[in-house]
Amino acid sequence: MSSIINAVHTAVSGLNAQSHAFTDLSNNIANSQTTGYKASTTSFEDYVTNNELANDGESLSDSVSATTRQHTDNQGMVTTSTNSTALAISGNGFFNVVQATGQSNDSTPVLGTQQYYTRNGDFSQDKNGYLVNTSGYYLEGYNVDATSGTLGTSLSAIQVPSTIAFRPTESTKLTATGTLDSSSKTVDMSTTAYDSTGAASTVDLTWTKVNDTTWTVKDANDTTGTSNSATVTFDSTGAVSSVTSQDSTGASSTSSSSFNYTGSPQDMTVSLSGVTLGSANTVSMTSDSVTSGTFSGISMETDGSVMATFDNGYSQLVAKIPLTTFADPNSLSAQNGQAYTATSQSGSPQINAVNTNGAGTLTTGSIEESTTDLTGDLSKLIVAQQAYGANTKVVSTADQLLQTTLAMIQ
């Protein structure tokens, strides 16, 4: 009779195991259209007990158990999205994301400190300018400091508000125009130039008359009198005919209408072709920097750059998206919304630049589809149904045997 009871116990464990498989399969099927979802499989394992009751060379299989196996390292198909800020990873990396834990008094989100990782790259901007995916997770990256224009070194939620200011573009050319009064001895001109981060510097140049057709122009702040200087010759019409210059390194050159300025904020060309000799001092100087623009939106780049676009046609870097990898991504702990947290088995998170150390590449305007194999899982569902039915048959048969045995006693 103990063998019959053991058979019932084994069959019940089989029912539980197939129920577990049903759960895994139904979860896969339900998430067959979920962006970034990673399908799981069910593994079965038998438990052998009461070995002391078995004959030599035999063992008694007492039960079966089922466990869910994650396959977060499986690559989903990358498909084009109508969302221009969506991103799809092809490789082993994950996006770094956080969740909101509440709202402040001004309705901005209060972001938690728990670090999550996801493959759901269907990001779009919320009303506060944060990049949030369809599961409500906030994308993190390295943000550009609005004051210094330099890229940060610690992760934080990427926010591009509509009030973001345009950083002046780097100056590469200074242009002088207007007239020099032939009767003057010195004339000053200045302008504001900008470096690669948008920081402003004032460039002061002074004209000094040598004779009726020759003037020198030099850096007004140079105490040596030789750095960033040029000798300008005018023709009979008052137009510039030649420029012989010496930069801050001592290098000399001759040009028809310009000279090279070296130093702060950076090397630039100074064009003098628009300067003429005349009877009044109207000479002035401008830089080629674009200094104003209105924010019009954001764009994503395949190297992980998040760019702010402006109505003047320029785009400027506001953040950089890294990708995080793990030694064993299948050991990550699954959370709601296609997100994961690190575990001791997964290994420590390793933050990488896009397309380095196996982190993978990014495709913009695209999403990674679910890895559910709908046809395969429906076939497995039929097999699980048959196995479940077979186990119920074992239980009912064992019950009949027990009833027969009890009837013998009566």
C-alpha positions as CSV (number, residue, x, y, z in Angstrom):
1,M,0.0,0.0,0.0
2,S,2.9,2.3,0.7
3,S,3.9,2.1,-3.0
4,I,0.4,3.2,-4.0
5,I,0.6,6.2,-1.6
6,N,4.0,7.0,-3.0
7,A,2.6,7.0,-6.5
8,V,-0.1,9.5,-5.4
9,H,2.6,11.7,-3.9
10,T,4.7,11.5,-7.0
11,A,1.7,12.2,-9.3
12,V,0.7,15.3,-7.1
13,S,4.2,16.6,-7.4
14,G,3.8,16.1,-11.2
15,L,0.6,18.1,-11.1
16,N,2.4,20.9,-9.3
17,A,5.4,20.8,-11.7
18,Q,3.1,21.0,-14.8
19,S,1.2,23.8,-13.1
20,H,4.5,25.6,-12.8
21,A,5.2,25.0,-16.5
22,F,1.7,26.3,-17.3
23,T,2.5,29.5,-15.4
24,D,5.8,30.0,-17.3
25,L,4.3,29.3,-20.6
26,S,1.2,31.5,-20.0
27,N,3.6,34.4,-18.9
28,N,5.6,34.0,-22.1
29,I,2.5,34.0,-24.2
30,A,0.9,37.0,-22.4
31,N,4.1,39.0,-22.9
32,S,4.7,38.0,-26.5
33,Q,4.1,41.7,-27.5
34,T,5.9,43.2,-24.5
35,T,9.0,45.4,-25.5
36,G,12.2,44.0,-24.1
37,Y,10.6,40.9,-22.4
38,K,12.8,37.9,-22.0
39,A,11.0,34.6,-22.3
40,S,11.7,31.9,-19.6
41,T,11.7,28.1,-19.7
42,T,10.8,25.5,-17.2
43,S,13.3,22.9,-16.0
44,F,12.2,19.7,-14.2
45,E,14.2,17.8,-11.6
46,D,13.4,14.5,-9.9
47,Y,13.9,13.9,-6.2
48,V,14.9,10.4,-5.1
49,T,14.1,9.4,-1.5
50,N,13.8,6.3,0.7
51,N,16.9,4.7,-1.0
52,E,17.2,2.3,1.9
53,L,14.0,0.6,0.8
54,A,15.2,0.1,-2.7
55,N,16.8,-3.1,-4.0
56,D,20.5,-3.1,-5.0
57,G,21.1,-1.0,-8.1
58,E,17.6,0.6,-7.9
59,S,16.3,3.9,-6.6
60,L,12.8,5.1,-5.9
61,S,11.7,8.3,-7.6
62,D,9.5,10.0,-5.1
63,S,8.7,13.4,-6.7
64,V,9.5,16.0,-9.3
65,S,10.0,19.7,-9.0
66,A,10.0,22.5,-11.5
67,T,12.0,25.7,-11.6
68,T,11.9,28.7,-13.9
69,R,15.0,29.4,-15.9
70,Q,15.6,33.0,-17.1
71,H,17.1,33.7,-20.5
72,T,17.9,37.4,-20.2
73,D,20.9,37.0,-22.5
74,N,18.7,36.0,-25.5
75,Q,18.6,38.6,-28.2
76,G,15.2,39.8,-29.3
77,M,14.4,41.0,-32.8
78,V,15.0,44.7,-33.4
79,T,12.1,46.4,-35.2
80,T,11.5,50.0,-36.3
81,S,9.3,52.1,-34.0
82,T,7.3,55.2,-34.6
83,N,8.9,56.7,-31.5
84,S,12.0,58.6,-32.6
85,T,13.5,58.5,-29.1
86,A,13.2,54.7,-28.7
87,L,16.4,52.7,-28.5
88,A,17.2,49.0,-29.1
89,I,20.2,47.1,-27.8
90,S,21.9,44.5,-29.9
91,G,24.4,42.8,-27.5
92,N,24.7,42.0,-23.8
93,G,24.1,45.4,-22.3
94,F,21.3,46.8,-20.2
95,F,20.0,50.4,-19.8
96,N,20.5,51.9,-16.3
97,V,17.2,53.0,-14.9
98,V,15.6,54.1,-11.7
99,Q,12.0,54.4,-10.4
100,A,10.1,57.4,-9.0
101,T,9.2,57.0,-5.4
102,G,6.9,60.0,-5.2
103,Q,6.4,63.6,-6.3
104,S,7.7,66.9,-4.9
105,N,5.5,69.9,-4.3
106,D,6.2,71.2,-7.8
107,S,5.0,67.9,-9.3
108,T,8.5,66.8,-10.3
109,P,9.3,63.1,-9.6
110,V,11.3,62.1,-6.6
111,L,13.7,59.4,-7.9
112,G,14.7,56.4,-5.8
113,T,18.3,55.2,-5.2
114,Q,17.6,51.5,-6.1
115,Q,19.4,50.7,-9.4
116,Y,17.5,48.8,-12.0
117,Y,18.5,47.4,-15.4
118,T,16.3,46.9,-18.4
119,R,16.2,46.1,-22.1
120,N,12.9,48.1,-22.6
121,G,14.3,51.0,-24.6
122,D,10.9,52.5,-25.6
123,F,11.8,55.9,-24.0
124,S,9.9,59.2,-24.5
125,Q,10.1,62.5,-22.7
126,D,7.6,63.3,-19.9
127,K,6.4,66.8,-19.0
128,N,9.5,67.4,-16.9
129,G,11.9,66.5,-19.7
130,Y,12.9,63.1,-18.3
131,L,13.3,60.1,-20.5
132,V,10.9,57.4,-19.3
133,N,10.1,54.0,-20.8
134,T,6.7,52.5,-21.1
135,S,7.2,50.7,-17.8
136,G,7.7,53.9,-16.0
137,Y,11.5,53.6,-15.5
138,Y,13.7,56.7,-15.8
139,L,16.8,56.4,-18.1
140,E,20.1,57.3,-16.5
141,G,23.3,58.5,-18.1
142,Y,26.1,61.0,-17.9
143,N,24.7,64.5,-18.1
144,V,26.4,67.5,-19.5
145,D,26.9,70.3,-16.9
146,A,24.8,73.3,-18.0
147,T,27.4,75.7,-16.6
148,S,30.7,74.2,-17.7
149,G,29.5,72.3,-20.7
150,T,31.5,69.2,-19.6
151,L,30.3,65.7,-19.4
152,G,29.6,64.3,-15.9
153,T,31.3,61.2,-14.5
154,S,28.4,59.8,-12.4
155,L,25.1,58.4,-13.4
156,S,21.9,60.4,-13.0
157,A,18.5,60.6,-14.6
158,I,18.6,62.2,-18.0
159,Q,16.5,65.4,-18.1
160,V,16.3,67.7,-21.1
161,P,13.8,70.5,-20.1
162,S,12.2,72.7,-22.8
163,T,13.9,75.7,-21.1
164,I,17.4,74.4,-21.8
165,A,19.8,77.1,-22.9
166,F,21.7,77.0,-26.2
167,R,25.5,77.0,-25.6
168,P,27.3,79.4,-28.0
169,T,29.2,77.5,-30.6
170,E,33.0,77.5,-30.7
171,S,34.5,80.6,-32.4
172,T,36.8,79.7,-35.3
173,K,37.0,83.1,-37.1
174,L,37.0,86.7,-36.2
175,T,36.0,89.3,-38.8
176,A,36.9,93.0,-38.7
177,T,35.0,95.5,-40.8
178,G,34.6,99.2,-41.1
179,T,37.0,102.1,-41.6
180,L,40.2,103.4,-39.9
181,D,40.5,107.2,-39.6
182,S,43.8,108.0,-41.4
183,S,44.4,110.8,-39.0
184,S,44.2,108.5,-35.9
185,K,47.2,107.0,-34.2
186,T,45.6,104.0,-32.4
187,V,42.2,102.4,-32.7
188,D,40.8,99.6,-30.6
189,M,38.3,96.9,-31.5
190,S,37.0,93.9,-29.4
191,T,34.6,91.1,-29.5
192,T,33.5,88.1,-27.5
193,A,34.7,84.6,-28.5
194,Y,33.6,81.2,-27.2
195,D,35.5,78.0,-26.5
196,S,34.3,74.5,-27.2
197,T,32.3,74.4,-23.9
198,G,30.5,77.7,-24.7
199,A,32.6,79.7,-22.2
200,A,33.1,83.4,-23.2
201,S,36.4,85.3,-23.5
202,T,37.0,88.9,-24.7
203,V,39.4,89.4,-27.6
204,D,40.9,92.9,-27.7
205,L,42.9,94.0,-30.8
206,T,44.6,97.4,-31.2
207,W,45.4,99.1,-34.5
208,T,48.5,101.4,-34.5
209,K,49.4,103.6,-37.4
210,V,52.9,103.3,-38.8
211,N,52.6,105.5,-41.9
212,D,49.9,106.5,-44.4
213,T,49.6,103.0,-45.9
214,T,50.8,100.8,-43.1
215,W,49.2,99.9,-39.8
216,T,49.9,97.2,-37.2
217,V,47.2,95.3,-35.4
218,K,48.0,93.2,-32.3
219,D,46.7,91.6,-29.1
220,A,46.0,94.6,-26.8
221,N,46.7,92.4,-23.8
222,D,50.2,91.3,-25.0
223,T,52.9,93.1,-23.0
224,T,55.7,91.9,-25.3
225,G,54.3,93.6,-28.4
226,T,55.1,90.7,-30.7
227,S,52.4,88.0,-29.9
228,N,49.4,87.8,-32.2
229,S,50.5,90.8,-34.2
230,A,50.3,91.7,-37.9
231,T,51.5,94.4,-40.2
232,V,48.8,95.5,-42.6
233,T,49.5,97.3,-45.9
234,F,46.8,99.2,-47.6
235,D,46.7,100.1,-51.4
236,S,46.0,103.4,-53.0
237,T,42.2,102.8,-52.7
238,G,42.4,102.2,-49.0
239,A,41.8,98.5,-49.2
240,V,44.0,95.8,-47.5
241,S,46.6,94.6,-49.9
242,S,48.8,92.3,-47.7
243,V,49.1,91.1,-44.1
244,T,52.3,89.9,-42.5
245,S,51.7,88.3,-39.2
246,Q,53.4,86.7,-36.2
247,D,51.4,84.5,-33.8
248,S,52.1,83.7,-30.1
249,T,54.5,80.9,-31.1
250,G,56.7,83.3,-33.1
251,A,55.7,81.8,-36.4
252,S,55.4,84.3,-39.3
253,S,53.2,84.2,-42.3
254,T,52.0,86.4,-45.1
255,S,48.4,86.6,-46.4
256,S,46.4,88.9,-48.6
257,S,43.8,89.7,-45.9
258,S,44.0,87.6,-42.7
259,F,46.3,86.3,-39.9
260,N,46.2,83.5,-37.4
261,Y,45.3,84.3,-33.8
262,T,46.6,81.8,-31.2
263,G,45.9,81.7,-27.6
264,S,42.8,82.3,-25.4
265,P,40.2,81.1,-25.9
266,Q,41.6,79.1,-28.8
267,D,43.3,79.4,-32.2
268,M,41.2,81.5,-34.7
269,T,41.6,83.2,-38.0
270,V,41.2,87.0,-38.0
271,S,39.9,88.3,-41.3
272,L,40.8,92.0,-42.2
273,S,39.5,92.1,-45.7
274,G,36.5,94.3,-44.7
275,V,38.7,97.1,-43.2
276,T,39.5,100.2,-45.3
277,L,41.2,103.5,-44.7
278,G,38.9,106.4,-44.4
279,S,38.0,109.6,-42.5
280,A,36.2,108.1,-39.5
281,N,36.8,105.2,-37.1
282,T,34.0,102.7,-37.6
283,V,36.0,99.6,-37.4
284,S,34.5,96.7,-35.4
285,M,35.0,93.0,-34.9
286,T,32.6,90.0,-34.7
287,S,33.1,86.2,-34.2
288,D,31.4,83.5,-36.2
289,S,29.9,81.9,-33.1
290,V,26.1,81.2,-33.0
291,T,25.0,82.5,-29.7
292,S,21.3,82.0,-29.5
293,G,18.7,79.3,-30.3
294,T,15.4,78.0,-29.1
295,F,15.0,74.4,-28.0
296,S,12.9,72.3,-30.4
297,G,13.4,68.7,-29.3
298,I,15.8,65.9,-28.7
299,S,17.4,63.3,-30.9
300,M,19.2,60.0,-30.0
301,E,22.5,58.9,-31.6
302,T,23.8,55.4,-32.1
303,D,26.8,56.1,-29.9
304,G,24.5,56.8,-26.9
305,S,24.6,60.6,-27.3
306,V,21.4,62.4,-26.4
307,M,21.3,65.7,-28.4
308,A,19.2,68.8,-27.8
309,T,18.1,70.3,-31.1
310,F,17.5,74.0,-31.7
311,D,15.6,76.1,-34.2
312,N,18.9,77.5,-35.5
313,G,19.8,74.1,-37.0
314,Y,22.3,73.1,-34.4
315,S,22.3,70.1,-32.1
316,Q,24.3,70.0,-28.8
317,L,25.2,67.1,-26.5
318,V,23.2,67.0,-23.3
319,A,23.9,63.4,-22.1
320,K,25.6,60.2,-22.9
321,I,24.0,56.8,-22.4
322,P,26.2,53.9,-21.2
323,L,25.3,50.2,-21.2
324,T,25.8,47.8,-18.2
325,T,26.9,44.2,-18.5
326,F,27.0,41.3,-16.0
327,A,29.1,38.1,-15.8
328,D,25.9,36.1,-15.5
329,P,22.9,38.1,-16.7
330,N,20.6,35.0,-16.3
331,S,21.1,35.3,-12.6
332,L,19.6,38.8,-12.4
333,S,16.5,39.2,-10.2
334,A,13.5,39.9,-12.3
335,Q,11.3,42.9,-11.2
336,N,8.1,44.4,-12.5
337,G,8.1,46.1,-15.9
338,Q,10.9,44.1,-17.7
339,A,13.5,45.3,-15.1
340,Y,16.1,43.5,-13.1
341,T,18.3,44.0,-10.1
342,A,21.8,42.7,-9.6
343,T,22.4,39.6,-7.4
344,S,25.5,38.0,-6.0
345,Q,25.2,35.3,-8.6
346,S,24.9,37.8,-11.5
347,G,28.1,39.6,-10.6
348,S,28.7,43.3,-10.1
349,P,27.4,45.7,-12.8
350,Q,30.1,46.8,-15.3
351,I,29.3,50.1,-16.9
352,N,30.6,50.4,-20.5
353,A,30.4,52.9,-23.4
354,V,28.2,51.7,-26.2
355,N,29.8,49.2,-28.5
356,T,32.6,48.3,-26.0
357,N,33.4,45.2,-24.0
358,G,30.5,43.3,-25.5
359,A,27.9,45.8,-24.3
360,G,26.4,46.0,-27.7
361,T,25.3,48.6,-30.2
362,L,22.3,50.9,-30.3
363,T,19.7,51.3,-33.0
364,T,17.7,54.5,-32.8
365,G,14.0,54.8,-33.5
366,S,13.7,51.1,-32.8
367,I,12.7,48.6,-30.1
368,E,13.7,45.1,-29.1
369,E,10.8,42.7,-29.4
370,S,9.9,40.0,-26.9
371,T,11.9,36.8,-27.2
372,T,8.7,34.7,-26.8
373,D,8.5,31.9,-29.4
374,L,4.7,31.9,-29.7
375,T,4.5,28.8,-31.9
376,G,6.9,26.8,-29.8
377,D,5.3,27.8,-26.5
378,L,1.8,26.9,-27.8
379,S,3.2,23.4,-28.7
380,K,4.8,23.1,-25.2
381,L,1.4,24.1,-23.7
382,I,-0.2,21.1,-25.4
383,V,2.5,18.8,-24.0
384,A,2.1,20.3,-20.5
385,Q,-1.7,19.8,-20.8
386,Q,-1.2,16.1,-21.7
387,A,1.3,15.6,-18.9
388,Y,-1.0,17.2,-16.4
389,G,-3.9,14.9,-17.6
390,A,-1.6,11.9,-17.3
391,N,-0.8,12.8,-13.7
392,T,-4.5,13.1,-12.9
393,K,-5.0,9.7,-14.3
394,V,-2.3,8.3,-12.0
395,V,-4.0,9.8,-9.0
396,S,-7.4,8.4,-10.0
397,T,-6.0,5.0,-10.7
398,A,-4.1,5.0,-7.4
399,D,-7.4,5.9,-5.7
400,Q,-9.1,3.0,-7.3
401,L,-6.4,0.6,-6.2
402,L,-6.6,2.0,-2.6
403,Q,-10.4,1.5,-2.7
404,T,-9.9,-2.1,-3.9
405,T,-7.4,-2.8,-1.1
406,L,-9.7,-1.4,1.5
407,A,-12.6,-3.4,0.2
408,M,-10.5,-6.6,0.7
409,I,-10.0,-5.7,4.4
410,Q,-13.7,-5.2,4.8
